[in-house]
Amino acid sequence: MKLFFFKNTLTSTRNLTLTLILSLTLLSCSSNELINLRVAKDRVKDYYESGKYDEELNKIYNEAKAQIEKIKIKDNSAAIFDVDDTALSNYEISKRLDYGYDFQIIQDWVMSAKLPAIKQTLEFYNYLKIKGVKLIFLTGRNIEEYDATYRNLIEQGYTDFDTLIVRSEQDRKLGAAQFKSQKRKELIQNGYEIIICVGDQWTDLEGDYTGIKVKLPNYLYETK
Amino acid sequence: MKLFFFKNTLTSTRNLTLTLILSLTLLSCSSNELINLRVAKDRVKDYYESGKYDEELNKIYNEAKAQIEKIKIKDNSAAIFDVDDTALSNYEISKRLDYGYDFQIIQDWVMSAKLPAIKQTLEFYNYLKIKGVKLIFLTGRNIEEYDATYRNLIEQGYTDFDTLIVRSEQDRKLGAAQFKSQKRKELIQNGYEIIICVGDQWTDLEGDYTGIKVKLPNYLYETK
């Protein structure tokens, strides 16, 4: 009896110790690990350039197609696409700035209208187009960037969309999620039925009238 | 005997399992965790701005002083200081570029000669100066940046140094560590005895003739 008690105490002490070590390990590494930005950037570079990003996009769009196949498409069925890092890629300029940001350089890049299409998004866009889904771009870009954005989309193969919605002067005070959900509400009021919403930021997918939510990966930045 | 064997097997199986879990946990989180760069940048920002960076510098220089106190300073005793993020801080421009890099912007920043001193380094520099240690700056910056660097150091309070060594045209093909250790060798040949070497990169401290190695933290970048 005494021996049994002693053995149990030993076991539970050991288990407690191991649980503690495990908890501390998990806590220390996943909650708030400080990493040299060179290391963090190189990991992100590897993710985008080694094929992992492409693989993830393929998987996400395959799942989205499986969901779309279950839906009966109507005349007013619409899909909402975000622009930056959803339809068009900013990876090149981000890498050129060593994954940093400079207002003027990014502004010039946007106005150049030379952003490449994200090919999996374009493929999914065309898949929806063939099904007769109405295609709408909804972006946090400003009205001054409308022409460059419109031209960039068309030149990259995003043709035949119904509308491109950008931020007007009075929309600038709104947060990204608030602006986008308000615009979706207006689209609903105009008769559209949104069946799917595609974006790389959670702010693209928050709020009502999104339909199927398709979240693309983005390890470069986060929009609030 | 049989029971004993069985008990041991159980224990070792459990230990093996726990070791495996622990190893996998450590491996998965610390070796290659992919983090959104916004998150990685915010952690680095917090490190630099919350006082943790200052705290670490204070601790490092206190330890360095304790080591210096054990040394008999001679007429030819010399200390080597790196410039960028050792004597002068690039944190401000790094933050302005959202922790990225643009050649022209960084070049303009260097040429502005307005980099602030890292106050703990300046304090340690003055401590060595009072002790009669010869003070030498050794930087990977180029010859075109010599004047701006010289002026910046003086204006920030780094006065009375013996020499400022930058990369000449023919040094440009050398890696940072190779260039710096070669220059240290030349200093030795000129009669200096290097008692301490201070830098934020391991390349500042690799090779011979370093004396005491003082490695400052740098989570912004790594120099190869």
HADDOCK unambig.tbl for C-alpha pairs under 7 A between the chains (distance, minus, plus):
assign (segid A and resid 22 and name CA) (segid B and resid 22 and name CA) 6.37 0.50 0.50
assign (segid A and resid 25 and name CA) (segid B and resid 26 and name CA) 6.99 0.50 0.50
assign (segid A and resid 29 and name CA) (segid B and resid 29 and name CA) 5.89 0.50 0.50
assign (segid A and resid 29 and name CA) (segid B and resid 30 and name CA) 6.11 0.50 0.50
assign (segid A and resid 30 and name CA) (segid B and resid 29 and name CA) 6.27 0.50 0.50
assign (segid A and resid 34 and name CA) (segid B and resid 43 and name CA) 6.00 0.50 0.50
assign (segid A and resid 34 and name CA) (segid B and resid 44 and name CA) 6.48 0.50 0.50
assign (segid A and resid 35 and name CA) (segid B and resid 40 and name CA) 6.84 0.50 0.50
assign (segid A and resid 35 and name CA) (segid B and resid 219 and name CA) 6.67 0.50 0.50
assign (segid A and resid 36 and name CA) (segid B and resid 219 and name CA) 4.07 0.50 0.50
assign (segid A and resid 36 and name CA) (segid B and resid 220 and name CA) 5.95 0.50 0.50
assign (segid A and resid 36 and name CA) (segid B and resid 221 and name CA) 6.47 0.50 0.50
assign (segid A and resid 37 and name CA) (segid B and resid 40 and name CA) 6.92 0.50 0.50
assign (segid A and resid 37 and name CA) (segid B and resid 219 and name CA) 5.91 0.50 0.50
assign (segid A and resid 37 and name CA) (segid B and resid 220 and name CA) 5.29 0.50 0.50
assign (segid A and resid 37 and name CA) (segid B and resid 221 and name CA) 5.95 0.50 0.50
assign (segid A and resid 38 and name CA) (segid B and resid 220 and name CA) 6.85 0.50 0.50
assign (segid A and resid 38 and name CA) (segid B and resid 221 and name CA) 5.03 0.50 0.50
assign (segid A and resid 38 and name CA) (segid B and resid 222 and name CA) 6.18 0.50 0.50
assign (segid A and resid 40 and name CA) (segid B and resid 35 and name CA) 6.85 0.50 0.50
assign (segid A and resid 40 and name CA) (segid B and resid 37 and name CA) 6.93 0.50 0.50
assign (segid A and resid 40 and name CA) (segid B and resid 40 and name CA) 6.83 0.50 0.50
assign (segid A and resid 43 and name CA) (segid B and resid 34 and name CA) 6.01 0.50 0.50
assign (segid A and resid 44 and name CA) (segid B and resid 34 and name CA) 6.50 0.50 0.50
assign (segid A and resid 97 and name CA) (segid B and resid 100 and name CA) 5.51 0.50 0.50
assign (segid A and resid 97 and name CA) (segid B and resid 101 and name CA) 5.08 0.50 0.50
assign (segid A and resid 97 and name CA) (segid B and resid 102 and name CA) 5.57 0.50 0.50
assign (segid A and resid 98 and name CA) (segid B and resid 100 and name CA) 4.77 0.50 0.50
assign (segid A and resid 98 and name CA) (segid B and resid 101 and name CA) 5.21 0.50 0.50
assign (segid A and resid 99 and name CA) (segid B and resid 100 and name CA) 5.30 0.50 0.50
assign (segid A and resid 100 and name CA) (segid B and resid 97 and name CA) 5.52 0.50 0.50
assign (segid A and resid 100 and name CA) (segid B and resid 98 and name CA) 4.79 0.50 0.50
assign (segid A and resid 100 and name CA) (segid B and resid 99 and name CA) 5.30 0.50 0.50
assign (segid A and resid 100 and name CA) (segid B and resid 100 and name CA) 3.40 0.50 0.50
assign (segid A and resid 100 and name CA) (segid B and resid 101 and name CA) 6.35 0.50 0.50
assign (segid A and resid 101 and name CA) (segid B and resid 97 and name CA) 5.08 0.50 0.50
assign (segid A and resid 101 and name CA) (segid B and resid 98 and name CA) 5.21 0.50 0.50
assign (segid A and resid 101 and name CA) (segid B and resid 100 and name CA) 6.36 0.50 0.50
assign (segid A and resid 102 and name CA) (segid B and resid 97 and name CA) 5.57 0.50 0.50
assign (segid A and resid 219 and name CA) (segid B and resid 35 and name CA) 6.68 0.50 0.50
assign (segid A and resid 219 and name CA) (segid B and resid 36 and name CA) 4.08 0.50 0.50
assign (segid A and resid 219 and name CA) (segid B and resid 37 and name CA) 5.91 0.50 0.50
assign (segid A and resid 220 and name CA) (segid B and resid 36 and name CA) 5.97 0.50 0.50
assign (segid A and resid 220 and name CA) (segid B and resid 37 and name CA) 5.29 0.50 0.50
assign (segid A and resid 220 and name CA) (segid B and resid 38 and name CA) 6.85 0.50 0.50
assign (segid A and resid 221 and name CA) (segid B and resid 36 and name CA) 6.48 0.50 0.50
assign (segid A and resid 221 and name CA) (segid B and resid 37 and name CA) 5.93 0.50 0.50
assign (segid A and resid 221 and name CA) (segid B and resid 38 and name CA) 5.03 0.50 0.50
assign (segid A and resid 222 and name CA) (segid B and resid 38 and name CA) 6.19 0.50 0.50
